[in-house]
Every structure is written in C-alpha cells, then in structure tokens.
Amino acid sequence: MELPCTKDFYWQTLAPLQSPRVYCSIVETGGKMFAVGGCDDAGNPMNTFEVFSPEANRWSSLEPMPSSRVGVAVVALGKRIMVVGGVGENQTPLTYNIDEGKWKKKSSFREPAMGISVTVRDCRVYAAGGMGSDLRPHCFLQQYDMLKDIWVHFTPMPTPRYGATSFLCGTKIYVLGGRQAKYAVNAFEVFDIETRTWTKFPSIPNKRAYSRYRIYPSISRPEYKPRYLILPTKTGTRLIHEYIRYVLSEGSLYSLGGLRQGGTYRRPKFTKTVDIFEMEQGGWMKTERSCFLRKRRADFVAGSIHGRVVVAGGLGNQPSVLETAEVFHPVKSRWETISPMPTPRCACANIVLKNRLYAIGGVNQGPSSAVEMLSLVES
C-alpha cells in the first residue's frame, strides 16, 4: 500500500468543547469519544463529562463526575467507562454506565494516587504506579476485577514511579518511563500476567520528560489489525486502541521528543530525539539523526494515520507554543513537514479514530476549547 504524501494531509476545525479545558482525558467506545474532567482557566479540577459524535460533529453534556479531577486514567469496558486516579478532591475509582447514564463509585485503592498508568485485558484493569498525596512514587501493580469489585495486589514494580507509559502485548504488560518527584525515569520493565513476575528490559537510552511513546509496526500486506497508541500526560497515561491498514508484526516502540532535564547546574532543554526499541530483538537500536524530529518539542499531539506517525504542536524553544506538524516516512527514515495546526497549543488530549487524529482542548496562554482533526484529502 502506497503511503500518503505530505500534501494529502489537512486539518479540519470541528465543533468546540462546551467548556475550555486542559489535561482532560479522552476514551473511545461505540464510535464516540468521551472527554473526562480537566483543568479550567482558574487552575481548578473539573467534573465535566461530555460525549462527541463524529458523524453529527456535536458535543453533548452528560452527568458530571461525582468528584472534580484532572489528568485521570480512563478506559472503556464495553458499555462502561472507568476512571482511575487523577488530581482533585477524590481519587476513588468510578465507572459510568453508558446505557443508564449514571456514575457509580467502586472499590478504592490501597492508597489514593494520581498519575496511575492503566491497561485492560479480559475486562480486568491493571493499574501501575502512581503518586500519593505525600508525593512519594508508588511501585504498586493492582488488578481490578469488575465482576467482584475488588483490587488484587500483584508483585510490585521494581521501579516506583508515576506518569509511566504502559501497554499490553499478549499476556505481558510493558511499563516504561515515568517520573519520580520532578525527575524523569528511564526504566523499562515487563510484567508477565501468567507467571506474575517482572523482567527488566534495557533502559530508555535518553531520559526525558513529557515525551511520547508509541508502537509502530513494520509495513506488510494491507489488513486491519489492532495497534496501540500510548500517550502519557503530565498527570497520568491512558491506552488508546486504534486500527490501521498494516499488520502489527515485528513492531517497534518509538520514543519521541520530550524535555531532557539537566544536572544541578544545567538547564532543562527540549529535544528532538527519537529512540527505537525493536520488540522482537528486545533492544534499543542505534538511531540515525535523520530519524530525529525536525522541531524540538514536548507535550505535543502524537498519533498514526494511514501508516505515518504524526506529531503536532507542543512546547519548544520558542517563546510561544508550537503550531508546526510533521509526519514520519518509515521507508525514507525521515520526518516531513505538513500543514500546521489551525490553533497552536500544547497539552492537548488526542485520540486516533478511523484513521483520523483528533486534538482536543489544550492550552495557549489559557485553556482552549478547540477541537481539530487531521485526516487525508478525499479524492
């Protein structure tokens, strides 16, 4: 299948959120997108809950969460949406029943936490790490059984952290990156669900904060196969399930951009570094500079549509937020510039749905209600 050219990509402005916000969380189920919580222009957590219909291009308000939160971890469990952690007045896990339109409190964690990383397998939610009110990073790995409404504690992670990235591959949960207090972590560890044991993988070569991690497949015959897009935020992470027209075989894990933190007397700086982990070989590859991003950036939008990885917006060395966007060509091993975001901003929520990348909310001087979609020009 031929990859699209840069001129084929275009941005479309959609109906805005009903209330401006930054660090809201997005999850998709049943072809609709749900926006959970966020932070308002006064810096306060929000309990707002909205649903977006791509066909109607319309946001609708739903019953607010029982507690206001920002940066929650959120997953879809059939016709239920589960919210875990976050920053706010209460971190008690919640579920929303889409058919009933009601929220329900669920069994609590051993300790309340924010910055939890979640994955789902067989209607069981796995919650890794987090940070308590004392700012101490957690090493907990807990499994939620929806039928019994209980949390089961597994062997703790070797490296305590919050804001890590986690994704599921087969019967293994991969956890990488994250933070301890204000410092980034480069640990990469894997939990085997069947044996309930942890294995340490080679650490991320370049320790960075607010980068983006994603699985990128090798190109093969056209076929719909699931792939995973892992998107961390400053206060948590979430797993988004997307579909593309390539087989996820001999996949690679791409670590994109971020903020490289210096030592005691060195200032942090934005980076355009790209690190590549070959899943089959189990090691980080030496990356040529041609694979690096064209712009240094952190806290940006990232996704993959039609076989090309996209990054857009974010923070960089410029005094204002970025509007630039670029796509990676996997055959030429280089990034190419495409049309910029209509609304420059960083810290957007983003999701890929039906080969379209949505950038939702974010901040540019103040919280934004902008919703924009990147797709291909229809022939």
C-alpha positions in Angstrom: 0.0 0.0 0.0 1.4 3.4 -1.0 2.0 5.8 1.8 0.2 9.2 1.6 2.2 12.3 0.6 2.6 15.3 2.9 0.2 17.4 0.7 -2.5 14.8 1.3 -2.8 15.7 5.0 -5.2 18.5 6.1 -6.7 19.9 9.3 -10.4 20.4 9.8 -11.9 22.6 12.6 -14.7 20.8 14.4 -17.3 21.8 17.0 -15.5 23.0 20.1 -15.8 21.6 23.6 -18.6 23.1 25.6 -16.1 24.4 28.2 -12.4 25.2 27.6 -10.0 22.9 29.4 -6.6 21.5 29.6 -5.5 18.0 30.6 -8.8 16.3 30.1 -8.8 12.6 29.3 -10.3 11.0 26.2 -11.6 7.5 25.6 -13.5 6.0 22.7 -16.2 3.4 22.7 -19.0 2.6 20.3 -17.6 5.1 17.8 -18.0 8.0 20.1 -15.4 10.0 22.1 -15.8 10.8 25.8 -14.0 13.8 27.4 -13.5 13.4 31.1 -12.6 16.1 33.6 -9.7 18.6 33.0 -8.5 21.9 34.4 -10.3 25.2 34.0 -8.8 28.7 33.4 -8.5 29.3 37.2 -6.4 26.1 37.6 -9.2 24.2 39.3 -10.1 20.5 38.5 -13.4 20.0 36.7 -16.1 17.3 36.9 -17.3 18.0 33.4 -18.2 15.0 31.2 -19.0 15.3 27.5 -19.5 13.0 24.5 -18.7 13.7 20.9 -20.4 12.2 17.9 -18.1 12.4 14.8 -21.0 11.9 12.4 -23.0 14.8 13.9 -20.0 16.9 14.8 -21.6 17.7 18.1 -20.6 17.6 21.8 -23.3 16.7 24.4 -23.1 17.1 28.1 -23.5 14.0 30.3 -23.9 13.6 34.0 -20.9 15.2 35.7 -18.4 13.1 37.7 -19.2 12.9 41.4 -15.8 14.5 42.0 -13.7 17.1 40.1 -10.5 15.7 38.6 -7.8 16.5 36.1 -5.4 14.1 34.3 -7.4 10.9 35.1 -6.6 7.5 33.7 -9.6 6.3 31.8 -10.5 3.0 30.0 -13.6 1.6 28.2 -15.0 -1.7 29.4 -17.7 -2.4 26.9 -20.6 0.0 27.7 -18.9 1.2 30.9 -16.2 3.8 31.3 -13.8 3.5 34.2 -12.0 6.5 35.7 -8.9 5.9 37.9 -6.9 8.4 40.0 -6.3 11.9 38.8 -5.6 15.2 40.7 -8.6 16.5 42.6 -10.7 16.3 45.7 -11.1 12.5 45.5 -9.3 9.6 43.7 -11.9 6.9 44.3 -12.3 4.8 41.1 -15.5 5.4 39.2 -17.5 3.7 36.5 -20.0 5.3 34.2 -22.8 3.1 32.7 -23.5 4.5 29.2 -27.0 2.9 28.9 -28.1 4.1 32.4 -26.3 7.5 32.2 -25.1 7.1 35.8 -21.8 7.2 37.7 -21.0 4.6 40.5 -18.2 4.6 43.0 -16.0 1.5 43.0 -13.7 -0.2 45.4 -10.8 2.1 46.4 -7.0 1.5 46.1 -4.8 0.7 49.0 -3.7 4.3 48.9 -5.2 7.2 46.9 -3.0 8.1 44.0 -2.6 10.3 40.9 -0.5 9.6 37.7 -1.6 6.0 37.5 -1.0 4.0 34.3 -3.7 1.6 33.2 -4.1 -1.3 30.7 -7.0 -3.7 30.1 -7.2 -7.4 29.4 -10.3 -9.6 29.5 -12.3 -6.9 31.4 -9.7 -6.7 34.0 -8.0 -3.3 34.6 -4.3 -3.3 35.6 -3.1 -0.1 37.4 0.6 0.5 37.7 2.5 3.0 39.9 1.1 6.4 40.8 2.0 9.1 43.3 0.4 9.7 46.7 -0.5 12.9 48.5 3.0 12.8 50.1 4.5 13.0 46.6 6.0 9.6 47.0 6.0 7.4 43.8 4.3 4.1 44.1 5.5 0.7 42.9 2.1 -1.0 43.2 0.6 -3.2 40.5 -3.1 -3.7 41.1 -5.7 -5.6 39.1 -9.4 -4.7 39.2 -12.0 -7.4 38.8 -15.1 -5.7 37.6 -17.4 -8.6 38.4 -16.3 -8.8 42.1 -15.5 -5.1 42.5 -12.1 -5.8 44.2 -8.5 -4.8 43.6 -5.9 -7.7 43.7 -2.3 -6.8 44.5 0.4 -8.4 42.4 4.2 -8.3 42.7 5.3 -4.6 42.9 7.2 -3.0 40.1 11.0 -2.9 40.6 11.0 0.8 40.0 8.4 3.0 41.7 7.1 5.8 39.5 4.1 7.8 38.4 3.0 9.0 34.9 4.6 6.0 33.3 3.5 4.6 29.9 2.0 1.1 29.9 0.7 -1.1 27.1 -0.4 -4.7 26.7 1.1 -7.2 24.2 -0.2 -10.7 24.5 0.0 -11.7 28.2 2.6 -9.1 29.1 2.3 -5.5 30.4 5.1 -3.2 29.3 5.8 -0.3 31.6 8.4 2.4 30.7 9.4 5.9 31.6 7.5 8.0 34.1 8.7 10.2 36.9 10.0 10.2 40.5 9.2 13.6 42.0 10.3 16.1 39.3 12.8 13.8 37.7 12.3 11.5 34.7 12.8 7.8 34.9 14.3 5.7 32.1 13.3 2.3 33.5 11.7 -0.2 31.1 10.1 -3.2 32.9 7.7 -6.0 31.8 5.1 -7.9 33.9 4.0 -11.4 32.8 0.4 -11.9 33.7 0.6 -15.7 33.6 3.7 -16.1 35.8 3.1 -12.9 37.7 6.8 -11.9 37.5 8.7 -8.8 36.4 11.5 -8.7 33.9 13.8 -5.7 33.5 14.4 -4.6 29.9 17.2 -2.3 28.7 16.6 1.2 29.9 15.5 4.0 27.6 18.8 5.5 26.2 17.7 9.1 26.7 16.0 10.0 29.9 13.3 12.6 29.1 10.0 14.0 30.5 6.8 14.7 28.6 7.9 12.7 25.6 5.5 10.5 23.5 5.8 6.7 23.3 4.2 4.6 20.6 4.2 1.2 18.9 4.9 1.4 15.2 4.5 -1.7 13.0 6.6 -2.8 10.1 4.8 -2.4 6.7 3.2 -5.6 5.4 0.1 -6.5 3.3 -3.0 -4.4 3.8 -5.1 -5.7 6.6 -7.0 -4.3 9.6 -5.1 -5.2 12.7 -5.2 -3.6 16.2 -2.4 -1.5 17.4 -1.7 0.5 20.5 -1.0 4.2 20.9 0.3 5.0 24.3 0.0 8.7 25.3 1.3 9.9 28.7 0.3 13.2 30.2 1.8 15.2 33.0 -0.5 13.6 35.5 -1.3 10.2 34.0 -1.4 8.0 31.0 -4.0 6.2 29.0 -4.2 3.4 26.5 -6.0 4.1 23.2 -6.9 1.3 20.9 -6.8 2.2 17.2 -7.0 0.4 13.8 -4.8 0.9 10.8 -4.2 -0.8 7.5 -0.9 -2.5 8.4 0.0 -5.7 10.2 1.5 -5.3 13.6 4.4 -7.6 13.0 8.0 -7.2 14.2 6.8 -4.0 15.8 9.0 -1.2 17.1 8.5 1.1 20.0 9.2 4.7 19.2 10.0 7.3 21.9 9.5 10.8 20.6 10.8 14.2 21.7 10.4 15.4 25.3 12.2 17.5 27.8 15.8 16.5 28.7 16.5 17.5 32.3 20.0 18.7 33.2 22.0 18.2 36.3 22.4 20.6 39.2 23.8 23.4 37.2 22.3 22.7 33.8 19.0 24.0 32.5 16.5 21.5 31.0 16.1 21.6 27.2 13.7 20.4 24.7 14.8 17.6 22.4 14.0 16.1 19.0 15.5 12.7 19.9 13.8 9.6 18.7 14.7 6.2 20.4 13.6 3.0 18.8 13.0 -0.3 20.6 12.8 -3.4 18.5 10.2 -5.6 20.2 11.3 -8.9 18.6 15.1 -8.3 19.2 14.4 -6.9 22.7 16.8 -4.0 22.4 17.1 -0.3 21.7 18.5 0.4 18.2 21.1 3.0 17.3 19.1 5.8 15.7 20.4 7.9 12.8 19.9 11.6 13.1 17.7 11.5 10.0 15.1 9.8 12.3 15.1 12.7 14.7 12.1 15.2 14.8 12.6 18.3 12.7 11.5 20.5 15.7 12.4 20.2 19.3 9.2 19.7 21.2 7.5 18.2 24.3 3.9 17.9 25.5 2.6 17.5 21.9 0.0 15.7 19.9 1.0 12.3 18.6 -0.7 9.6 16.6 -0.5 7.4 13.5 -2.9 7.7 10.5 -2.6 5.8 7.2 0.8 4.3 8.2 2.5 7.6 9.1 3.4 8.8 12.6 2.3 12.4 13.2 3.4 14.9 15.8 1.9 18.4 16.1 2.0 21.4 18.4 3.6 21.3 21.9 6.2 23.3 23.6 9.7 24.1 22.2 12.5 26.6 22.4 10.3 29.3 21.0 8.6 31.8 23.4 5.1 30.7 22.3 3.6 27.2 21.8 4.2 25.4 18.6 1.8 25.1 15.6 4.0 23.1 13.4 3.3 19.5 12.4 5.4 16.7 10.9 5.0 13.1 9.7 7.5 10.3 9.7 8.2 8.4 6.5 9.1 4.8 7.6 10.8 3.9 4.3 12.9 7.1 3.9 13.5 7.2 7.7 12.9 10.9 8.0 10.3 13.5 9.1 8.5 15.7 6.7 6.6 18.9 7.3 2.8 19.1 6.8 0.3 22.0 7.3 0.3 23.4 10.8 -2.4 23.1 13.4 -5.1 25.8 13.0 -4.9 26.5 16.7 -1.4 26.4 18.2 -1.4 24.8 21.6 0.2 22.2 23.9 -1.1 19.7 26.4 -4.0 18.6 24.2 -5.9 15.4 24.7 -5.7 13.4 21.5 -7.0 10.2 20.0 -7.0 8.4 16.7 -10.3 7.2 15.4 -10.9 5.7 12.0 -7.6 6.9 10.7 -8.2 10.5 11.9 -6.2 12.2 14.5 -8.2 14.4 16.9 -6.6 17.2 19.0 -8.9 18.2 21.8 -8.6 21.2 24.2 -5.1 22.1 25.4 -3.6 25.4 26.4 -2.2 28.6 24.8 -2.0 31.3 27.4 -5.3 29.9 28.7 -7.3 26.6 28.4 -8.7 26.0 24.9 -12.0 24.6 23.7 -10.6 24.0 20.2 -11.2 20.6 18.6 -9.4 19.8 15.3 -9.0 16.7 13.2 -6.1 15.7 10.9 -7.1 13.4 8.0 -6.4 12.9 4.3 -7.9 15.0 1.5 -10.7 13.0 0.0 -10.1 12.2 -3.7 
